[in-house]
Amino acid sequence: MKKTYLLGGGIAVLTAAILAGCNSNDDAPAVAAPAVAAPATQSLTVTPSLGKILNAKVIARNAKSGIEIGTGNTGNTGIATFNVTKTTDPVVVEVQGSETAKYVDESKLSSTNNGETNFDAAQKIRVTIPALASNIGVSTLTEVAYQAALKKASNDEKAITADIATQANDAIRKALAPELTSITAAPSVIGSM
């Protein structure tokens, strides 16, 4: 008979423990999830030029990961300013043409022609820089340097290092525009006016 009381008492204690653990009390304070810090951002101004480029999409991406860190549009000013996620890796900025994008071709400017030429969806110009800056110029010179950096990185954009970006930009500057201090400096864009 004592075994029955022991067994019954053990079951009662076990049942009470299970019920206490399952107690759902809606009045209990909720436990807050740990706060996740938002990534640090900064403002980026991109000035592309073939002459002023209007209504073109601008994408900045981390060269090492390929992840987009921000986008903007040149609109009617020819300059895109937008926020990007900070990174210490090299950065590629790409200016993409579209059905509505145009650039001002200086050779076509006249009293009767505003020089606007289609910058279609198949066209793009890029720059690769060793580290994120606040003002970046994108031009045919930077596209040539981007292509040189890409070739040096075995045609793998993710393999472009800060050294490769710096060397390519400097080699193109020395060969094609030695009067410039940097080919990635924001140019003065020429518009139709």
Buried (B, 14 or more C-beta within 10 A) or exposed (E): EEEEEEEEEEEEEEEEEEEEEEEEEEEEEEEEEEEEEEEEEBEBBBBBBBBBBBBBBBBBBBBBEEEEBBBBBBEEEBBBBBBBBEBEBBBBBBBBBBEEBBBBBEEEBEEEEBBBBEBEEEBBBBBBBBEBBEBBBBBEBBBBBBBBBBEBBEEEBEBBBBEBBBBBBEBBBEEEEEEBEBBBEBBEBBBBE
